[in-house]
Amino acid sequence: MFQTASELKVTTGRCLDAGKGEGGSMHCRNGTGTRSLRQTVRISLIALTLALAFVSVGAGCASPAVEPPSQTVPEPAADAPDNAVQEANMLQRTVVSRAQRLSVTETDNGEPLVRAESYDPTIVIQPALSDMEPFTGKDIYVREKVAQMLADANAKLRLAGLNLIVGYGYRAPAVQEQYWNTSVENVRQEHPDWSQDQIEDEADHFAADPAVAGHITGGCVDLTIGHGSQPLDMGADLDDFTAAGSSIKTFGEGITAEQMSNRMLLYQVMTEAGFMPFFAEYWHFMYGDREWACFSGLDASLYGRLDFEVPAS
């Protein structure tokens, strides 16, 4: 019933070694070596400079050799991610801790929430849970930049007759707090001798602390790949926390080669669009929240907590 993508290749970056860990597979981002227009122009300018210098010397001219124009490298924006830090965390398959997320300052750039398919209506919307229906109905909302990035990722999949299936986006803080309170209480009952900090750190593994949760910012999405509404076989269903063992982890155990191929395709198109992965859940990708900021070497987030509800018509 499931489809696979073992023969599909979407290569638009460079090769990235997944590093040590449960699989150590290679994620290839274009090893074609095609020369870019910018490189060609730069090489041409250098060749022209050398030629002019040679002519000047050979003709006995007193004028100095022509120097190539200086290139001013702009300073990166304060909120621009550190690509080296991102790549290191991807190689190490880093999962950012609750304490690390708490160390990031929460800021918000005021970007609005929009429907996840706003920039590409071929993105399939299939809510994985019903908890947001009182707030947003059957629609899934994300920040506008996130919607644009989803469209970029989906455009690559469409070349192969595939598409994104988005199952979750923005979550109301009230819903997150319900999940959090239940998780804290469950851990407290299992470990009555633990301190509050120990309890909350452990509870955060099952439901994110609302103080640092990503879905409440509108910057995180849970999604998969499909042929229309039919998902590819990923080895565990989207947002299925009852799956056996560690199979929901990106590099979890018990995953077949076909399932891993499908996961790597999702990983590739999403990270190339600008999202960062959450290795504890293969379906979860983030942008702009505090976890993304920490993963990207930033001191502050782009997005903060939002209280949002679609007005009743």
Steps between C-alpha positions, in 0.01 A plus 500: 500500500790731574714647223878537503754738357812285488590610148413867543788748514452868582849648507547872533769547766810311604581171670451493874628207702251408771792416729515238771192353657216270414569453134761750389338538159599760242259773399612619156426859397623511144846382410473593133769767515317730257665840477269788597458818296664698779806274493524530121482880511760513777742277306448714189581819690820350639606380154434845355703665777798274441482560125496878542789486743702290257433740210601801711830344602575371149441842343721675753212707643554673832143448615452240776333170436123509516368363829169317527224701667486460874209299635341614823354213697191622685474433871244231580176619656477466876220246465666304217571138591860382528523243222810339651321447831195361322706255298692387810175436685359310205814288479483428873123444486455744785177512699484832686424462870238689696774688690662607173168626363436693821837674453377655172325836520147492360429777252237532228532677165125544462466273198137389449357151499366373168363169377777249437404460133474875433794507257437162338148353492639159396628452856257253659354592838409200718475590870659217698316601818168666577620714793514821297152481349349736763760762403566461128248243374643259243764751388867495599674832559870590496704819480507657156873432445440137597223474240737638236767246598246218482419609146871489413533146634182389328616636164788251498273210587254593228771439239480134598122484530508525881379758749512600864225387737481740794347356815566767760617860530402767751373377837309718743689553829194373694527166318874480561449568869253212525753260348773637724302472823409139422861414423629662818246315712582166337872545568431614857303183570775282352779682686357646822849554644618721214544877524271730303778577253565131441129438451462786252811406301369145464146614423636720221604183314133409459332841470695823459504750783266783390770747604720377212266301273532548125150430367351789699716741297369383162857423394486120516332245277431127515484358150579218262515431125234341286350431161205732544342405832671157512812522721827328425607225739710666771492208743273685745194712439507875539462607866461136609666490841384142557744370236728223621842576644693793358343478155374860510856630527649610169768232526302264720540126521303251293471726194531332161716635218192621312360675806835666569520610137161668535602667826819629343304647212281689749808606697673621185224712349413654837853591606578636155194723535647640824338289772697327773419142608387361833671162506272359771205514254565445131194708404578815702683796344554846643574855405514819707418360846738480796611148418583604143690801635711283730557245222610789276740671742273798575425664834140594419205353313317650204162384625336496841186360656175593323139491612308455177150394410310523174199731551167325476329573169 
